């Protein structure tokens, strides 16, 4: 207990000292102040800790003024005309700034990776006027003016028409992030933007004489392994949120929401937009068309945050327009450039109506006979201004949602499966709480707790949703999210498995969540979260909490830093004990050093009905540090050295319950894209009660057998995904509780063309344990018995891409625990940007004791939906 208190006190004090040293700097807003009195020399000043290498002022192609630090990044505030750092020679007199003339100011720093090489980190234009003798720029940000989009624009996937040729302003050059920060890419990327009051069109020309790497055409494909371009829009200019759109040379589209302020992207979000591509001898072109009605934005802005990133998979090369820094992600909108001179956007009445019709036929069981059903559902959204959206869903249907990927569970905790239902994904970024909270620790609001029910997380039975409403968006600097859902009464819901039938009564229930998050400082926030209701109808269920997150991408010479503290309280009539939870996280997520520390305390009565809590009554301590050098070897891109640990203590911190340490001395990423890793994981566990590892394999509790401690070893490799055949393999072996365990995970991807993709995956666990005798409770067991077990899960996924708007996918899975073979087949035809047709066929078989296949169920739902926008 004393050790835990000392740790907590130390890190709280350290975080306080760091924050105290940074708050004043962040409050200054990275202001660049330019005195631009007409007819006078310019005067520049900015934050004293922002060292630079060169500052240049240009009028057209003529350089008007510059200050140069000579290679040591020593130039700092204040800088005045003709005044240089101490010891530097004064520059020759330059012409004063003239009223009405447009000037460009560029800020450079010396590259961290290439000696004596300057890298431009900011660019912005300004015009001196008689009305104002001073202009304040919130950071020097590269800017791209938009051109006017005509009503008769031809959208054909080429950037060669007369309308594109007439655009004067463009992004004509990106800067590499990898393999060499601050260098020039091997192929140019040109980006132009057109806009009208109703839509934005982005044209991208990617020069590359070599064949592109593009395997997929499907919507929401993982494009990380292919050539692609990513666009990020910060439509609120808050540096915290954003929309992500990506496309590959074959026309595959990916969209998402920026969450965790750029640390992650929610790719399950879908918008209505279009993309067309074309390939030619010099590379490939892409046109991306985004209706304004698909976005929320802050009214009155003439500029949005904007960034572009290109990936050339053949070269393992990543280049970016703004913030080309290894420590930053493209999704960090605080480092984006500007898309300026935007028109005044109109979103009409802001009303969208999407009805859907579903018809289904199927056999729900071996002796049930065919069952036919049909239903209608309705989704309505109404913009309450340009940046606030209200949504209503009636008789909600999720027939098109893909099945969960099965996982092997050798722990005593429930597995986690992410939300994939469309209604709950819109605005999901607003409901994020705290920093660093995930399925390993705790998620305060987990939307799969609404409309799904069961003992585990996989393949949960559905509870029909009668009606649901949601409001999400922003009012000024305040982010608001509210959700309320009413679910239907189910008299006999089957929550058992293939071997056991368990039926329960589920009452009609109303559940909801409210989230308010206030933006403060430059990248920080403070907020609250509250939930109410319980899927099982247990009365008095609610939870509430507050969180504060300090973020900056300007820490210790432009590094990322995060510190977050939060607290929660929950209640329900059947809960007793300590119902509080609180936590602290300090994070330094950067390229060379990535370090963090997390501590979380969950009381023994903390069990929020709408949250995901794998275990409570614990105090978690989790330090981690990675050192990731980039050696100057032509064949090796980066090395990763990791030392991390997670310790679960009891609430008094005087006894551990479980722990896991990861020591990874080998993790190399080669220039080819191949990767290998090896490491050691010492582990320990004191289970409070016996639990089942595999079928009829029960591990005794810690009180029966004492503490379990063991060590495991792992070795893995992954081939570069740029190849048409790629694979990955991971092998773990060593002790496991009171026995041993060997685990092999493997996957192979075959991509002979953009039309066909075949993916094989599998996991096999074989082990020997000293387990309780079958059907014998721990209290009655005289001795343990040697038990061998094998846990397997296999999957095959086949994708047929007829076009970017027509795909067929088939996903077949089998695991020897449930002994069920299930296949999910889905055809999606986007017959119009506003309309989709889904045809889904599910078929399930069971392997019986005689090793024969028995029919379990099948289902054929057909769903058509169309959106009308007003």
Secondary structure, 3 states (H helix, E strand, C coil): CHHHHHHHHHHHHHHHHHHHHHHHHHHCCCEEEEECCCCCCCEEECCCCCCECEEEEEECCEEEEEEECCCCCCECCCEECCECCCCCCCCCCCCCCCCCCEEEEEEEEECCCCCCCEEEEEEEEEECCCCCCEEEEECCCCEEECEECCCCCCCCCCCCCHHHHCCCCCECCCEEEECCCCCECCCCEEEEEEECCCEEEEEEEEECCCCCCCCCCCCCCCHHHCCEEEEEEECCCCCCCCEEEEECCCCCEEEEEEEHHHCEEECCCCCCEEEEEEEECCEEEEEEEEEHHHCCCCCCCCCEEEEEEEEEHHHCEEEECCCCCCCCCCCCHHHCEEEECCCCCCCCCCEEEEEEEEEEEEECCCCCCEEEEEEEEEEEEEECCCCEEEEEEEEECCCCCCCCCCCCCCCCCCCCCCCCCHHHHCCHHHHCCCCCCCCCCCECCCHHHCCEECCCCCCCEECCEEEEEEEEEEECCEEEEEEEEEECCEEEEECCECCECCEEEECCEEEEEEEEEEEECCCEEEEEEEEECCCCCCCCCEEEEEEEEEEEEEECCCEEEEEEEEEEEEECCCCCCCCEEEEEEEEEECCCEEEEEEEEEECCCCCCCCCECCCCCEEEEEEEEEECCCCCCCCEEEECEEEEEEEEECCCCCCEEEEEEEEEEEEEEECCCCEEEEEEEEEEECCCCCEEEECCEEECCHHHHCCEEEEEEEEEEECCCCCCEEEEEEEEEEEECCEEEEEEEEEEEECCCCCEEEEEEEEEEEEEEEECCCCCCHHHCCCCEEEEEEEEEEEEEEEEEEECCEEEEEEEEEECCCCEEEEEEEEEEEEECCEEEEEEEEEEEEECCCCCEEEEEEEEEEEEEEEEEC
